Structures are given as structure tokens and as C-alpha cells.
């Protein structure tokens, strides 16, 4: 399988389109959102972030952190700061300001043709429980990658 890795300038264009009010559908790469998003296979629909609409805890957002663009789950917010964590991460969290948030993950288009509503109650509940049991990720993710995700 041929793999394409998007350079940051491609994601800068995605950010620009979101800031102009356009929705963007893009195939993302990486493993930080496993098992819910399979990098290099699944596509996501990002919608512009509306600062008048409060972000929901456990939703996933597109943001910039230390010069890189990411899509991770919102796990905490307080005093205008937002804690983000990838579903495939064990420990690392990024803390960002509201001005770093560019878009919200609306839909995942899985490689098998199924879709996932990422603003619905079911998705948010899954994210909450996956975060709650994050200490088990160290054991669950290698099994997932070896037996479920195999190409």
C-alpha cells in the first residue's frame, strides 16, 4: 500500500479553509487516535470552530500546538485552556488556548464504508470511557494493532 504523509503546509491549507468558514474532508495520518480513527485509511470531515458554540467535553478538535496541526480529544477545559489527548496516547496531553482551535471533527468515514457521527452522544460517551480506562491502553493498543489493524 502506498502511503502519503501530509506535510504541515497541507494542513496549513486545511486550517485556512476552516478559518474561512469551509468544511474540509481529509484523510489523516498517524496513530494517535487509534482505535477510533485509523491513520492513512479513514477520512474525517472537519467543520469550522464557532467560538459562540461551546466545545463539548470528549469531542475531537483540529488545533495547532507547537507548530503542528493535530486532531485529538478534548479531555478537560478550564479558564480558557483546553487539555487535548489522542485516543492512542498513553500519557501525553497538549494544553492549548482557544485561539489555537480551528475546527471540530464532525464525521469519520471509515475505510469499510461505515461512518461515525463525532458530535453525537454515543461518540462522546465512548470517548469518556476510553479516557477513564486510559491506563489499560498500554495493553489494549498493541493487541489491537497486531490482530485487528493488520493489513
Secondary structure by P-SEA (a helix, b strand, c coil): cbbbbbcaaaaaaaaaaaaabbbbbbbbbccccccccccccbbbbbccccccccccccbbbbbbcccbbbbbbbccccccbbbbbbccccbbbbbbccccccbbbcccccccccccccccaaaaaaaaaaaaaccccccaaaaaacccccc
